[in-house]
């Protein structure tokens, strides 16, 4: 539970600071990463991911903050 709160706080901080791609950050666009997605990003733990309008992951969140996926649109 503590880890989820830290990830949620990182998401909220990144949105407030504007350091993530523009878009809606809510239950419809944010979810926990799948095992394949975790391997894609080289992560051991399951981060929260944000999906852009096309359904692609444009950024993800861990306890330490937000990471924008290279090659995605960042407005």
mmJSON file of the N, C-alpha and C atoms, coordinates in Angstrom:
{"data_MODEL":{"atom_site":{
"group_PDB":["ATOM","ATOM","ATOM","ATOM","ATOM","ATOM","ATOM","ATOM","ATOM","ATOM","ATOM","ATOM","ATOM","ATOM","ATOM","ATOM","ATOM","ATOM","ATOM","ATOM","ATOM","ATOM","ATOM","ATOM","ATOM","ATOM","ATOM","ATOM","ATOM","ATOM","ATOM","ATOM","ATOM","ATOM","ATOM","ATOM","ATOM","ATOM","ATOM","ATOM","ATOM","ATOM","ATOM","ATOM","ATOM","ATOM","ATOM","ATOM","ATOM","ATOM","ATOM","ATOM","ATOM","ATOM","ATOM","ATOM","ATOM","ATOM","ATOM","ATOM","ATOM","ATOM","ATOM","ATOM","ATOM","ATOM","ATOM","ATOM","ATOM","ATOM","ATOM","ATOM","ATOM","ATOM","ATOM","ATOM","ATOM","ATOM","ATOM","ATOM","ATOM","ATOM","ATOM","ATOM","ATOM","ATOM","ATOM","ATOM","ATOM","ATOM","ATOM","ATOM","ATOM","ATOM","ATOM","ATOM","ATOM","ATOM","ATOM","ATOM","ATOM","ATOM","ATOM","ATOM","ATOM","ATOM","ATOM","ATOM","ATOM","ATOM","ATOM","ATOM","ATOM","ATOM","ATOM","ATOM","ATOM","ATOM","ATOM","ATOM","ATOM","ATOM","ATOM","ATOM","ATOM","ATOM","ATOM","ATOM","ATOM","ATOM","ATOM","ATOM","ATOM","ATOM","ATOM","ATOM","ATOM","ATOM","ATOM","ATOM","ATOM","ATOM","ATOM","ATOM","ATOM","ATOM","ATOM","ATOM","ATOM","ATOM","ATOM","ATOM","ATOM","ATOM","ATOM","ATOM","ATOM","ATOM","ATOM","ATOM","ATOM","ATOM","ATOM","ATOM","ATOM","ATOM","ATOM","ATOM","ATOM","ATOM","ATOM","ATOM","ATOM","ATOM","ATOM","ATOM","ATOM","ATOM","ATOM","ATOM","ATOM","ATOM","ATOM","ATOM","ATOM","ATOM","ATOM","ATOM","ATOM","ATOM","ATOM","ATOM","ATOM","ATOM","ATOM","ATOM","ATOM","ATOM","ATOM","ATOM","ATOM","ATOM","ATOM","ATOM","ATOM","ATOM","ATOM","ATOM","ATOM","ATOM","ATOM","ATOM","ATOM","ATOM","ATOM","ATOM","ATOM","ATOM","ATOM","ATOM","ATOM","ATOM","ATOM","ATOM","ATOM"],
"id":[1,2,3,4,5,6,7,8,9,10,11,12,13,14,15,16,17,18,19,20,21,22,23,24,25,26,27,28,29,30,31,32,33,34,35,36,37,38,39,40,41,42,43,44,45,46,47,48,49,50,51,52,53,54,55,56,57,58,59,60,61,62,63,64,65,66,67,68,69,70,71,72,73,74,75,76,77,78,79,80,81,82,83,84,85,86,87,88,89,90,91,92,93,94,95,96,97,98,99,100,101,102,103,104,105,106,107,108,109,110,111,112,113,114,115,116,117,118,119,120,121,122,123,124,125,126,127,128,129,130,131,132,133,134,135,136,137,138,139,140,141,142,143,144,145,146,147,148,149,150,151,152,153,154,155,156,157,158,159,160,161,162,163,164,165,166,167,168,169,170,171,172,173,174,175,176,177,178,179,180,181,182,183,184,185,186,187,188,189,190,191,192,193,194,195,196,197,198,199,200,201,202,203,204,205,206,207,208,209,210,211,212,213,214,215,216,217,218,219,220,221,222,223,224,225],
"type_symbol":["N","C","C","N","C","C","N","C","C","N","C","C","N","C","C","N","C","C","N","C","C","N","C","C","N","C","C","N","C","C","N","C","C","N","C","C","N","C","C","N","C","C","N","C","C","N","C","C","N","C","C","N","C","C","N","C","C","N","C","C","N","C","C","N","C","C","N","C","C","N","C","C","N","C","C","N","C","C","N","C","C","N","C","C","N","C","C","N","C","C","N","C","C","N","C","C","N","C","C","N","C","C","N","C","C","N","C","C","N","C","C","N","C","C","N","C","C","N","C","C","N","C","C","N","C","C","N","C","C","N","C","C","N","C","C","N","C","C","N","C","C","N","C","C","N","C","C","N","C","C","N","C","C","N","C","C","N","C","C","N","C","C","N","C","C","N","C","C","N","C","C","N","C","C","N","C","C","N","C","C","N","C","C","N","C","C","N","C","C","N","C","C","N","C","C","N","C","C","N","C","C","N","C","C","N","C","C","N","C","C","N","C","C","N","C","C","N","C","C","N","C","C","N","C","C"],
"label_atom_id":["N","CA","C","N","CA","C","N","CA","C","N","CA","C","N","CA","C","N","CA","C","N","CA","C","N","CA","C","N","CA","C","N","CA","C","N","CA","C","N","CA","C","N","CA","C","N","CA","C","N","CA","C","N","CA","C","N","CA","C","N","CA","C","N","CA","C","N","CA","C","N","CA","C","N","CA","C","N","CA","C","N","CA","C","N","CA","C","N","CA","C","N","CA","C","N","CA","C","N","CA","C","N","CA","C","N","CA","C","N","CA","C","N","CA","C","N","CA","C","N","CA","C","N","CA","C","N","CA","C","N","CA","C","N","CA","C","N","CA","C","N","CA","C","N","CA","C","N","CA","C","N","CA","C","N","CA","C","N","CA","C","N","CA","C","N","CA","C","N","CA","C","N","CA","C","N","CA","C","N","CA","C","N","CA","C","N","CA","C","N","CA","C","N","CA","C","N","CA","C","N","CA","C","N","CA","C","N","CA","C","N","CA","C","N","CA","C","N","CA","C","N","CA","C","N","CA","C","N","CA","C","N","CA","C","N","CA","C","N","CA","C","N","CA","C","N","CA","C","N","CA","C","N","CA","C","N","CA","C","N","CA","C"],
"label_alt_id":[null,null,null,null,null,null,null,null,null,null,null,null,null,null,null,null,null,null,null,null,null,null,null,null,null,null,null,null,null,null,null,null,null,null,null,null,null,null,null,null,null,null,null,null,null,null,null,null,null,null,null,null,null,null,null,null,null,null,null,null,null,null,null,null,null,null,null,null,null,null,null,null,null,null,null,null,null,null,null,null,null,null,null,null,null,null,null,null,null,null,null,null,null,null,null,null,null,null,null,null,null,null,null,null,null,null,null,null,null,null,null,null,null,null,null,null,null,null,null,null,null,null,null,null,null,null,null,null,null,null,null,null,null,null,null,null,null,null,null,null,null,null,null,null,null,null,null,null,null,null,null,null,null,null,null,null,null,null,null,null,null,null,null,null,null,null,null,null,null,null,null,null,null,null,null,null,null,null,null,null,null,null,null,null,null,null,null,null,null,null,null,null,null,null,null,null,null,null,null,null,null,null,null,null,null,null,null,null,null,null,null,null,null,null,null,null,null,null,null,null,null,null,null,null,null],
"label_comp_id":["UNK","UNK","UNK","UNK","UNK","UNK","UNK","UNK","UNK","UNK","UNK","UNK","UNK","UNK","UNK","UNK","UNK","UNK","UNK","UNK","UNK","UNK","UNK","UNK","UNK","UNK","UNK","UNK","UNK","UNK","UNK","UNK","UNK","UNK","UNK","UNK","UNK","UNK","UNK","UNK","UNK","UNK","UNK","UNK","UNK","UNK","UNK","UNK","UNK","UNK","UNK","UNK","UNK","UNK","UNK","UNK","UNK","UNK","UNK","UNK","UNK","UNK","UNK","UNK","UNK","UNK","UNK","UNK","UNK","UNK","UNK","UNK","UNK","UNK","UNK","UNK","UNK","UNK","UNK","UNK","UNK","UNK","UNK","UNK","UNK","UNK","UNK","UNK","UNK","UNK","UNK","UNK","UNK","UNK","UNK","UNK","UNK","UNK","UNK","UNK","UNK","UNK","UNK","UNK","UNK","UNK","UNK","UNK","UNK","UNK","UNK","UNK","UNK","UNK","UNK","UNK","UNK","UNK","UNK","UNK","UNK","UNK","UNK","UNK","UNK","UNK","UNK","UNK","UNK","UNK","UNK","UNK","UNK","UNK","UNK","UNK","UNK","UNK","UNK","UNK","UNK","UNK","UNK","UNK","UNK","UNK","UNK","UNK","UNK","UNK","UNK","UNK","UNK","UNK","UNK","UNK","UNK","UNK","UNK","UNK","UNK","UNK","UNK","UNK","UNK","UNK","UNK","UNK","UNK","UNK","UNK","UNK","UNK","UNK","UNK","UNK","UNK","UNK","UNK","UNK","UNK","UNK","UNK","UNK","UNK","UNK","UNK","UNK","UNK","UNK","UNK","UNK","UNK","UNK","UNK","UNK","UNK","UNK","UNK","UNK","UNK","UNK","UNK","UNK","UNK","UNK","UNK","UNK","UNK","UNK","UNK","UNK","UNK","UNK","UNK","UNK","UNK","UNK","UNK","UNK","UNK","UNK","UNK","UNK","UNK"],
"label_asym_id":["A","A","A","A","A","A","A","A","A","A","A","A","A","A","A","A","A","A","A","A","A","A","A","A","A","A","A","A","A","A","A","A","A","A","A","A","A","A","A","A","A","A","A","A","A","A","A","A","A","A","A","A","A","A","A","A","A","A","A","A","A","A","A","A","A","A","A","A","A","A","A","A","A","A","A","A","A","A","A","A","A","A","A","A","A","A","A","A","A","A","A","A","A","A","A","A","A","A","A","A","A","A","A","A","A","A","A","A","A","A","A","A","A","A","A","A","A","A","A","A","A","A","A","A","A","A","A","A","A","A","A","A","A","A","A","A","A","A","A","A","A","A","A","A","A","A","A","A","A","A","A","A","A","A","A","A","A","A","A","A","A","A","A","A","A","A","A","A","A","A","A","A","A","A","A","A","A","A","A","A","A","A","A","A","A","A","A","A","A","A","A","A","A","A","A","A","A","A","A","A","A","A","A","A","A","A","A","A","A","A","A","A","A","A","A","A","A","A","A","A","A","A","A","A","A"],
"label_entity_id":["1","1","1","1","1","1","1","1","1","1","1","1","1","1","1","1","1","1","1","1","1","1","1","1","1","1","1","1","1","1","1","1","1","1","1","1","1","1","1","1","1","1","1","1","1","1","1","1","1","1","1","1","1","1","1","1","1","1","1","1","1","1","1","1","1","1","1","1","1","1","1","1","1","1","1","1","1","1","1","1","1","1","1","1","1","1","1","1","1","1","1","1","1","1","1","1","1","1","1","1","1","1","1","1","1","1","1","1","1","1","1","1","1","1","1","1","1","1","1","1","1","1","1","1","1","1","1","1","1","1","1","1","1","1","1","1","1","1","1","1","1","1","1","1","1","1","1","1","1","1","1","1","1","1","1","1","1","1","1","1","1","1","1","1","1","1","1","1","1","1","1","1","1","1","1","1","1","1","1","1","1","1","1","1","1","1","1","1","1","1","1","1","1","1","1","1","1","1","1","1","1","1","1","1","1","1","1","1","1","1","1","1","1","1","1","1","1","1","1","1","1","1","1","1","1"],
"label_seq_id":[1,1,1,2,2,2,3,3,3,4,4,4,5,5,5,6,6,6,7,7,7,8,8,8,9,9,9,10,10,10,11,11,11,12,12,12,13,13,13,14,14,14,15,15,15,16,16,16,17,17,17,18,18,18,19,19,19,20,20,20,21,21,21,22,22,22,23,23,23,24,24,24,25,25,25,26,26,26,27,27,27,28,28,28,29,29,29,30,30,30,31,31,31,32,32,32,33,33,33,34,34,34,35,35,35,36,36,36,37,37,37,38,38,38,39,39,39,40,40,40,41,41,41,42,42,42,43,43,43,44,44,44,45,45,45,46,46,46,47,47,47,48,48,48,49,49,49,50,50,50,51,51,51,52,52,52,53,53,53,54,54,54,55,55,55,56,56,56,57,57,57,58,58,58,59,59,59,60,60,60,61,61,61,62,62,62,63,63,63,64,64,64,65,65,65,66,66,66,67,67,67,68,68,68,69,69,69,70,70,70,71,71,71,72,72,72,73,73,73,74,74,74,75,75,75],
"pdbx_PDB_ins_code":[null,null,null,null,null,null,null,null,null,null,null,null,null,null,null,null,null,null,null,null,null,null,null,null,null,null,null,null,null,null,null,null,null,null,null,null,null,null,null,null,null,null,null,null,null,null,null,null,null,null,null,null,null,null,null,null,null,null,null,null,null,null,null,null,null,null,null,null,null,null,null,null,null,null,null,null,null,null,null,null,null,null,null,null,null,null,null,null,null,null,null,null,null,null,null,null,null,null,null,null,null,null,null,null,null,null,null,null,null,null,null,null,null,null,null,null,null,null,null,null,null,null,null,null,null,null,null,null,null,null,null,null,null,null,null,null,null,null,null,null,null,null,null,null,null,null,null,null,null,null,null,null,null,null,null,null,null,null,null,null,null,null,null,null,null,null,null,null,null,null,null,null,null,null,null,null,null,null,null,null,null,null,null,null,null,null,null,null,null,null,null,null,null,null,null,null,null,null,null,null,null,null,null,null,null,null,null,null,null,null,null,null,null,null,null,null,null,null,null,null,null,null,null,null,null],
"Cartn_x":[0.824,0.0,0.872,1.95,2.827,3.459,3.876,4.496,3.513,2.271,1.261,1.049,1.047,0.876,2.054,3.274,4.454,4.38,3.933,3.809,2.731,1.606,0.525,1.012,1.763,2.307,3.259,4.082,4.992,4.199,3.102,2.236,1.664,1.109,0.486,1.513,2.706,3.772,4.179,4.331,4.745,3.687,2.421,1.34,1.321,1.456,1.439,2.602,3.77,4.959,4.966,4.105,4.035,5.184,5.823,6.981,6.614,5.336,4.866,4.021,3.818,3.012,1.633,1.142,-0.171,-1.237,-2.242,-3.348,-4.07,-5.037,-5.824,-5.132,-4.961,-4.342,-5.388,-6.042,-7.097,-7.265,-8.325,-8.519,-8.636,-9.075,-9.228,-7.903,-6.918,-5.65,-4.441,-4.595,-3.477,-3.786,-2.775,-2.938,-1.565,-1.563,-0.296,0.253,1.56,2.219,2.088,2.07,2.059,3.501,3.698,5.072,5.865,5.225,5.926,6.365,5.502,5.855,6.98,6.989,8.074,9.398,9.413,10.639,11.058,10.09,10.371,11.127,10.755,11.398,12.54,12.818,13.911,13.665,12.415,12.057,11.737,12.118,11.823,10.424,10.082,8.796,7.791,6.553,5.465,5.195,5.489,5.177,3.749,3.305,2.036,2.375,1.584,1.831,0.674,0.975,-0.05,-0.136,-1.355,-1.57,-1.994,-1.409,-1.81,-3.098,-3.534,-4.802,-4.818,-3.652,-3.583,-3.432,-3.358,-3.232,-1.811,-0.848,0.558,1.007,1.987,2.539,3.437,3.128,3.984,4.81,4.456,5.277,4.887,5.776,5.466,5.981,5.461,5.736,6.209,7.266,7.753,7.799,8.263,8.354,9.256,10.229,11.206,10.79,9.702,9.251,8.732,8.601,8.051,9.167,8.942,9.864,9.065,9.429,8.775,9.443,8.637,9.154,9.675,10.928,11.489,10.653,10.516,9.794,8.302,7.794,6.373,6.18,4.973,4.706,4.623,5.358,5.367,5.014,3.812,3.348,3.661],
"Cartn_y":[-1.196,0.0,1.266,1.248,2.421,2.691,1.637,1.772,2.39,1.927,2.469,3.958,4.358,5.771,6.586,6.051,6.763,6.944,5.912,5.992,7.0,6.963,7.91,9.346,9.547,10.881,11.342,10.415,10.753,11.165,10.471,10.812,12.209,12.481,13.776,14.913,14.686,15.694,15.983,14.939,15.108,15.856,15.54,16.235,17.706,17.963,19.348,20.151,19.526,20.211,20.29,19.524,19.548,18.855,17.907,17.238,15.918,15.693,14.503,14.955,14.066,14.446,14.957,15.926,16.498,15.438,15.444,14.5,14.311,13.424,13.117,12.009,12.204,11.207,10.747,9.657,9.13,7.643,7.06,5.609,5.083,5.922,5.469,5.412,6.15,6.23,5.745,5.457,4.993,3.593,2.735,1.378,0.838,-0.32,-0.967,-1.675,-1.674,-2.297,-3.814,-4.422,-5.88,-6.39,-7.678,-8.22,-7.933,-8.027,-7.714,-6.257,-5.367,-3.946,-3.675,-4.364,-4.178,-4.589,-5.703,-6.147,-5.125,-4.572,-3.579,-2.384,-1.963,-0.813,-1.209,-2.508,-2.978,-2.789,-2.941,-2.715,-4.019,-4.086,-5.255,-5.157,-3.969,-3.762,-3.189,-3.356,-2.937,-1.442,-0.655,0.772,1.044,2.243,2.679,3.311,2.993,3.541,4.441,5.379,6.265,5.98,5.848,5.579,6.854,7.084,8.245,7.921,8.84,8.655,7.418,7.002,5.824,4.527,4.635,3.44,3.0,3.824,3.523,4.146,3.518,4.054,5.228,6.404,7.568,7.956,7.442,7.657,6.635,6.473,5.579,6.193,5.684,6.25,5.167,5.471,4.615,5.479,4.9,5.658,6.876,6.804,7.891,8.983,8.787,9.841,9.326,10.266,9.972,9.82,8.933,8.759,8.827,9.753,9.863,8.865,8.103,7.104,7.822,7.58,8.238,7.921,8.925,8.722,8.958,9.368,9.664,11.166,11.571,13.012,13.628,14.678,15.397,16.838,17.232,18.588,19.516],
"Cartn_z":[0.0,0.0,0.0,0.775,0.841,-0.527,-1.22,-2.538,-3.533,-3.519,-4.429,-4.171,-2.909,-2.555,-3.071,-2.969,-3.462,-4.975,-5.682,-7.137,-7.5,-6.818,-7.073,-6.825,-5.757,-5.458,-6.559,-7.104,-8.199,-9.436,-9.71,-10.835,-10.654,-9.492,-9.237,-9.312,-8.784,-8.808,-10.264,-11.081,-12.474,-13.279,-13.046,-13.759,-13.356,-12.066,-11.569,-12.143,-12.232,-12.739,-14.264,-14.923,-16.38,-17.074,-16.411,-17.005,-17.686,-17.906,-18.614,-19.808,-20.794,-21.958,-21.556,-22.301,-22.045,-22.251,-21.407,-21.547,-20.235,-20.269,-19.082,-18.303,-17.009,-16.14,-15.133,-15.431,-14.581,-14.812,-14.256,-14.344,-15.779,-16.709,-18.086,-18.839,-18.368,-19.104,-18.313,-17.037,-16.218,-15.686,-15.709,-15.187,-14.805,-14.126,-13.766,-14.991,-15.139,-16.281,-16.23,-17.413,-17.535,-17.411,-17.187,-17.141,-18.421,-19.599,-20.855,-20.898,-20.433,-20.41,-19.431,-18.312,-17.341,-17.973,-18.695,-19.375,-20.433,-21.157,-22.202,-21.629,-20.429,-19.8,-18.868,-18.759,-17.923,-16.437,-16.016,-14.62,-13.913,-12.657,-11.829,-11.229,-10.771,-10.125,-11.105,-10.791,-11.66,-11.514,-12.554,-12.483,-12.947,-12.734,-13.308,-14.654,-15.685,-17.009,-17.416,-18.31,-18.876,-20.368,-20.881,-22.294,-23.01,-24.19,-24.975,-25.737,-26.598,-27.309,-28.193,-28.687,-29.552,-28.763,-27.435,-26.601,-26.343,-26.766,-26.526,-25.21,-24.568,-23.322,-23.655,-23.087,-23.331,-22.116,-20.938,-19.752,-18.689,-17.726,-16.611,-15.319,-14.226,-12.908,-11.952,-11.211,-10.135,-8.869,-7.796,-6.545,-6.677,-7.569,-7.681,-8.656,-9.407,-10.305,-11.633,-12.56,-13.888,-14.907,-15.879,-16.993,-18.281,-19.161,-20.453,-21.393,-22.119,-23.047,-24.293,-24.685,-25.87,-27.113,-27.979,-29.217,-29.153,-28.003,-27.891,-27.954,-28.272,-28.369,-26.99,-26.784,-25.502,-25.813,-25.47,-25.782,-24.633],
"occupancy":[1.0,1.0,1.0,1.0,1.0,1.0,1.0,1.0,1.0,1.0,1.0,1.0,1.0,1.0,1.0,1.0,1.0,1.0,1.0,1.0,1.0,1.0,1.0,1.0,1.0,1.0,1.0,1.0,1.0,1.0,1.0,1.0,1.0,1.0,1.0,1.0,1.0,1.0,1.0,1.0,1.0,1.0,1.0,1.0,1.0,1.0,1.0,1.0,1.0,1.0,1.0,1.0,1.0,1.0,1.0,1.0,1.0,1.0,1.0,1.0,1.0,1.0,1.0,1.0,1.0,1.0,1.0,1.0,1.0,1.0,1.0,1.0,1.0,1.0,1.0,1.0,1.0,1.0,1.0,1.0,1.0,1.0,1.0,1.0,1.0,1.0,1.0,1.0,1.0,1.0,1.0,1.0,1.0,1.0,1.0,1.0,1.0,1.0,1.0,1.0,1.0,1.0,1.0,1.0,1.0,1.0,1.0,1.0,1.0,1.0,1.0,1.0,1.0,1.0,1.0,1.0,1.0,1.0,1.0,1.0,1.0,1.0,1.0,1.0,1.0,1.0,1.0,1.0,1.0,1.0,1.0,1.0,1.0,1.0,1.0,1.0,1.0,1.0,1.0,1.0,1.0,1.0,1.0,1.0,1.0,1.0,1.0,1.0,1.0,1.0,1.0,1.0,1.0,1.0,1.0,1.0,1.0,1.0,1.0,1.0,1.0,1.0,1.0,1.0,1.0,1.0,1.0,1.0,1.0,1.0,1.0,1.0,1.0,1.0,1.0,1.0,1.0,1.0,1.0,1.0,1.0,1.0,1.0,1.0,1.0,1.0,1.0,1.0,1.0,1.0,1.0,1.0,1.0,1.0,1.0,1.0,1.0,1.0,1.0,1.0,1.0,1.0,1.0,1.0,1.0,1.0,1.0,1.0,1.0,1.0,1.0,1.0,1.0,1.0,1.0,1.0,1.0,1.0,1.0,1.0,1.0,1.0,1.0,1.0,1.0],
"B_iso_or_equiv":[0.0,0.0,0.0,0.0,0.0,0.0,0.0,0.0,0.0,0.0,0.0,0.0,0.0,0.0,0.0,0.0,0.0,0.0,0.0,0.0,0.0,0.0,0.0,0.0,0.0,0.0,0.0,0.0,0.0,0.0,0.0,0.0,0.0,0.0,0.0,0.0,0.0,0.0,0.0,0.0,0.0,0.0,0.0,0.0,0.0,0.0,0.0,0.0,0.0,0.0,0.0,0.0,0.0,0.0,0.0,0.0,0.0,0.0,0.0,0.0,0.0,0.0,0.0,0.0,0.0,0.0,0.0,0.0,0.0,0.0,0.0,0.0,0.0,0.0,0.0,0.0,0.0,0.0,0.0,0.0,0.0,0.0,0.0,0.0,0.0,0.0,0.0,0.0,0.0,0.0,0.0,0.0,0.0,0.0,0.0,0.0,0.0,0.0,0.0,0.0,0.0,0.0,0.0,0.0,0.0,0.0,0.0,0.0,0.0,0.0,0.0,0.0,0.0,0.0,0.0,0.0,0.0,0.0,0.0,0.0,0.0,0.0,0.0,0.0,0.0,0.0,0.0,0.0,0.0,0.0,0.0,0.0,0.0,0.0,0.0,0.0,0.0,0.0,0.0,0.0,0.0,0.0,0.0,0.0,0.0,0.0,0.0,0.0,0.0,0.0,0.0,0.0,0.0,0.0,0.0,0.0,0.0,0.0,0.0,0.0,0.0,0.0,0.0,0.0,0.0,0.0,0.0,0.0,0.0,0.0,0.0,0.0,0.0,0.0,0.0,0.0,0.0,0.0,0.0,0.0,0.0,0.0,0.0,0.0,0.0,0.0,0.0,0.0,0.0,0.0,0.0,0.0,0.0,0.0,0.0,0.0,0.0,0.0,0.0,0.0,0.0,0.0,0.0,0.0,0.0,0.0,0.0,0.0,0.0,0.0,0.0,0.0,0.0,0.0,0.0,0.0,0.0,0.0,0.0,0.0,0.0,0.0,0.0,0.0,0.0],
"pdbx_formal_charge":[null,null,null,null,null,null,null,null,null,null,null,null,null,null,null,null,null,null,null,null,null,null,null,null,null,null,null,null,null,null,null,null,null,null,null,null,null,null,null,null,null,null,null,null,null,null,null,null,null,null,null,null,null,null,null,null,null,null,null,null,null,null,null,null,null,null,null,null,null,null,null,null,null,null,null,null,null,null,null,null,null,null,null,null,null,null,null,null,null,null,null,null,null,null,null,null,null,null,null,null,null,null,null,null,null,null,null,null,null,null,null,null,null,null,null,null,null,null,null,null,null,null,null,null,null,null,null,null,null,null,null,null,null,null,null,null,null,null,null,null,null,null,null,null,null,null,null,null,null,null,null,null,null,null,null,null,null,null,null,null,null,null,null,null,null,null,null,null,null,null,null,null,null,null,null,null,null,null,null,null,null,null,null,null,null,null,null,null,null,null,null,null,null,null,null,null,null,null,null,null,null,null,null,null,null,null,null,null,null,null,null,null,null,null,null,null,null,null,null,null,null,null,null,null,null],
"auth_seq_id":[1,1,1,2,2,2,3,3,3,4,4,4,5,5,5,6,6,6,7,7,7,8,8,8,9,9,9,10,10,10,11,11,11,12,12,12,13,13,13,14,14,14,15,15,15,16,16,16,17,17,17,18,18,18,19,19,19,20,20,20,21,21,21,22,22,22,23,23,23,24,24,24,25,25,25,26,26,26,27,27,27,28,28,28,29,29,29,30,30,30,31,31,31,32,32,32,33,33,33,34,34,34,35,35,35,36,36,36,37,37,37,38,38,38,39,39,39,40,40,40,41,41,41,42,42,42,43,43,43,44,44,44,45,45,45,46,46,46,47,47,47,48,48,48,49,49,49,50,50,50,51,51,51,52,52,52,53,53,53,54,54,54,55,55,55,56,56,56,57,57,57,58,58,58,59,59,59,60,60,60,61,61,61,62,62,62,63,63,63,64,64,64,65,65,65,66,66,66,67,67,67,68,68,68,69,69,69,70,70,70,71,71,71,72,72,72,73,73,73,74,74,74,75,75,75],
"auth_comp_id":["UNK","UNK","UNK","UNK","UNK","UNK","UNK","UNK","UNK","UNK","UNK","UNK","UNK","UNK","UNK","UNK","UNK","UNK","UNK","UNK","UNK","UNK","UNK","UNK","UNK","UNK","UNK","UNK","UNK","UNK","UNK","UNK","UNK","UNK","UNK","UNK","UNK","UNK","UNK","UNK","UNK","UNK","UNK","UNK","UNK","UNK","UNK","UNK","UNK","UNK","UNK","UNK","UNK","UNK","UNK","UNK","UNK","UNK","UNK","UNK","UNK","UNK","UNK","UNK","UNK","UNK","UNK","UNK","UNK","UNK","UNK","UNK","UNK","UNK","UNK","UNK","UNK","UNK","UNK","UNK","UNK","UNK","UNK","UNK","UNK","UNK","UNK","UNK","UNK","UNK","UNK","UNK","UNK","UNK","UNK","UNK","UNK","UNK","UNK","UNK","UNK","UNK","UNK","UNK","UNK","UNK","UNK","UNK","UNK","UNK","UNK","UNK","UNK","UNK","UNK","UNK","UNK","UNK","UNK","UNK","UNK","UNK","UNK","UNK","UNK","UNK","UNK","UNK","UNK","UNK","UNK","UNK","UNK","UNK","UNK","UNK","UNK","UNK","UNK","UNK","UNK","UNK","UNK","UNK","UNK","UNK","UNK","UNK","UNK","UNK","UNK","UNK","UNK","UNK","UNK","UNK","UNK","UNK","UNK","UNK","UNK","UNK","UNK","UNK","UNK","UNK","UNK","UNK","UNK","UNK","UNK","UNK","UNK","UNK","UNK","UNK","UNK","UNK","UNK","UNK","UNK","UNK","UNK","UNK","UNK","UNK","UNK","UNK","UNK","UNK","UNK","UNK","UNK","UNK","UNK","UNK","UNK","UNK","UNK","UNK","UNK","UNK","UNK","UNK","UNK","UNK","UNK","UNK","UNK","UNK","UNK","UNK","UNK","UNK","UNK","UNK","UNK","UNK","UNK","UNK","UNK","UNK","UNK","UNK","UNK"],
"auth_asym_id":["A","A","A","A","A","A","A","A","A","A","A","A","A","A","A","A","A","A","A","A","A","A","A","A","A","A","A","A","A","A","A","A","A","A","A","A","A","A","A","A","A","A","A","A","A","A","A","A","A","A","A","A","A","A","A","A","A","A","A","A","A","A","A","A","A","A","A","A","A","A","A","A","A","A","A","A","A","A","A","A","A","A","A","A","A","A","A","A","A","A","A","A","A","A","A","A","A","A","A","A","A","A","A","A","A","A","A","A","A","A","A","A","A","A","A","A","A","A","A","A","A","A","A","A","A","A","A","A","A","A","A","A","A","A","A","A","A","A","A","A","A","A","A","A","A","A","A","A","A","A","A","A","A","A","A","A","A","A","A","A","A","A","A","A","A","A","A","A","A","A","A","A","A","A","A","A","A","A","A","A","A","A","A","A","A","A","A","A","A","A","A","A","A","A","A","A","A","A","A","A","A","A","A","A","A","A","A","A","A","A","A","A","A","A","A","A","A","A","A","A","A","A","A","A","A"],
"auth_atom_id":["N","CA","C","N","CA","C","N","CA","C","N","CA","C","N","CA","C","N","CA","C","N","CA","C","N","CA","C","N","CA","C","N","CA","C","N","CA","C","N","CA","C","N","CA","C","N","CA","C","N","CA","C","N","CA","C","N","CA","C","N","CA","C","N","CA","C","N","CA","C","N","CA","C","N","CA","C","N","CA","C","N","CA","C","N","CA","C","N","CA","C","N","CA","C","N","CA","C","N","CA","C","N","CA","C","N","CA","C","N","CA","C","N","CA","C","N","CA","C","N","CA","C","N","CA","C","N","CA","C","N","CA","C","N","CA","C","N","CA","C","N","CA","C","N","CA","C","N","CA","C","N","CA","C","N","CA","C","N","CA","C","N","CA","C","N","CA","C","N","CA","C","N","CA","C","N","CA","C","N","CA","C","N","CA","C","N","CA","C","N","CA","C","N","CA","C","N","CA","C","N","CA","C","N","CA","C","N","CA","C","N","CA","C","N","CA","C","N","CA","C","N","CA","C","N","CA","C","N","CA","C","N","CA","C","N","CA","C","N","CA","C","N","CA","C","N","CA","C","N","CA","C","N","CA","C","N","CA","C","N","CA","C"],
"pdbx_PDB_model_num":[1,1,1,1,1,1,1,1,1,1,1,1,1,1,1,1,1,1,1,1,1,1,1,1,1,1,1,1,1,1,1,1,1,1,1,1,1,1,1,1,1,1,1,1,1,1,1,1,1,1,1,1,1,1,1,1,1,1,1,1,1,1,1,1,1,1,1,1,1,1,1,1,1,1,1,1,1,1,1,1,1,1,1,1,1,1,1,1,1,1,1,1,1,1,1,1,1,1,1,1,1,1,1,1,1,1,1,1,1,1,1,1,1,1,1,1,1,1,1,1,1,1,1,1,1,1,1,1,1,1,1,1,1,1,1,1,1,1,1,1,1,1,1,1,1,1,1,1,1,1,1,1,1,1,1,1,1,1,1,1,1,1,1,1,1,1,1,1,1,1,1,1,1,1,1,1,1,1,1,1,1,1,1,1,1,1,1,1,1,1,1,1,1,1,1,1,1,1,1,1,1,1,1,1,1,1,1,1,1,1,1,1,1,1,1,1,1,1,1,1,1,1,1,1,1]
}}}
